[in-house]
Each structure stands twice: as C-alpha cells, then as structure tokens.
Amino acid sequence: MTWDDIVRKLTSRKFWAAVAEFVSMLMVALGSQESETTKITALIMAGGGLIAYIVGEGLADAARAKAAPFGIPFSVEEEKPPEVDAKG
C-alpha cells in the first residue's frame, strides 16, 4: 500500500462508513447498549469527516504550492492592448 492509497482511503466517505459500520456491529455483538453504539458511530463519522477535510485541504495546499513556488502566481494575466475606438 502506497502513501497515495492511504490518502485516498482517509479521504473516502465509503471508508469511514465501513469503519463506523464495523465498529458498531462489533459493539452490538459484544452486548453494548444501543445508545453507546450510536454515540461511538457518530464520533467515528465526525472524526472521519474531519480527517478527510484536513487531508484534502493539505493536498490542495500542496498542489497550489507546487504550481506557484515562492508565492509567484501560476499564471500572470497578460497586459491588454489599449482599446481603439471605432473612429480609429
């Protein structure tokens, strides 16, 4: 598993849903109460969403930094020629 695979998994909603489902089913199988299972599942989904956001923003920031090193914009708008009126 490469670093890209790990990042892709951490930013996947399906991955976090699968983790939450596994943990909640494990808790049910071990005899946990429904309210505890619901709270833990909610925490996993909230944490997963936060991690996905942080990793996603980090990747976006890294891409911007790579495209514009040293704060130089990626593309510089060219100077437009002066407008010429219809009379010439």
C-alpha positions as CSV (number, residue, x, y, z in Angstrom):
1,M,0.0,0.0,0.0
2,T,1.5,3.3,-1.1
3,W,1.1,6.7,0.5
4,D,-1.4,7.7,-2.2
5,D,-3.5,4.7,-1.4
6,I,-3.6,5.7,2.3
7,V,-4.5,9.2,1.5
8,R,-7.3,8.1,-0.9
9,K,-8.7,5.8,1.8
10,L,-8.6,8.6,4.5
11,T,-10.5,11.0,2.3
12,S,-13.1,8.4,1.3
13,R,-16.6,8.6,2.8
14,K,-17.1,5.0,1.9
15,F,-14.1,4.0,4.0
16,W,-15.3,5.9,7.1
17,A,-18.8,4.5,6.7
18,A,-17.3,1.0,6.6
19,V,-15.2,1.7,9.7
20,A,-18.3,3.0,11.5
21,E,-20.4,0.0,10.5
22,F,-17.7,-2.5,11.6
23,V,-17.3,-0.8,15.0
24,S,-21.0,-0.5,15.6
25,M,-21.7,-4.1,14.6
26,L,-18.8,-5.3,16.8
27,M,-20.2,-3.3,19.7
28,V,-23.7,-4.9,19.2
29,A,-22.1,-8.3,19.0
30,L,-20.3,-7.7,22.3
31,G,-23.6,-6.6,24.0
32,S,-23.2,-2.9,24.1
33,Q,-26.3,-0.7,24.6
34,E,-27.8,1.0,21.6
35,S,-27.2,4.5,22.9
36,E,-23.4,3.8,23.4
37,T,-23.2,2.2,19.9
38,T,-24.9,5.3,18.3
39,K,-22.6,7.7,20.1
40,I,-19.5,5.8,19.1
41,T,-20.7,5.6,15.5
42,A,-21.4,9.3,15.4
43,L,-17.9,10.1,16.8
44,I,-16.3,7.9,14.1
45,M,-18.2,9.6,11.3
46,A,-17.4,13.1,12.7
47,G,-13.8,12.2,13.1
48,G,-13.6,10.7,9.6
49,G,-15.1,13.8,8.1
50,L,-12.6,16.0,9.9
51,I,-9.7,13.8,8.8
52,A,-10.9,13.8,5.2
53,Y,-11.2,17.6,5.3
54,I,-7.8,18.1,6.7
55,V,-6.1,15.7,4.3
56,G,-8.0,17.1,1.4
57,E,-7.1,20.7,2.2
58,G,-3.5,19.6,2.7
59,L,-3.4,18.1,-0.7
60,A,-4.9,21.2,-2.3
61,D,-2.4,23.4,-0.5
62,A,0.5,21.2,-1.6
63,A,-0.8,21.4,-5.2
64,R,-1.0,25.2,-5.1
65,A,2.5,25.5,-3.6
66,K,3.9,23.2,-6.3
67,A,2.2,25.3,-9.0
68,A,3.3,28.6,-7.6
69,P,6.6,28.3,-5.7
70,F,7.8,31.3,-3.7
71,G,4.4,32.9,-3.9
72,I,4.6,33.6,-7.7
73,P,1.2,33.2,-9.3
74,F,0.8,30.2,-11.6
75,S,-0.4,32.3,-14.4
76,V,0.1,36.0,-14.9
77,E,-2.5,37.9,-16.8
78,E,-1.0,39.5,-19.9
79,E,-1.3,43.2,-20.3
80,K,-4.1,44.0,-22.7
81,P,-3.6,46.4,-25.6
82,P,-5.2,49.8,-25.3
83,E,-8.8,50.0,-26.6
84,V,-9.2,51.5,-30.0
85,D,-12.5,53.3,-30.7
86,A,-14.5,52.7,-33.9
87,K,-13.3,56.1,-35.4
88,G,-9.7,54.9,-35.4
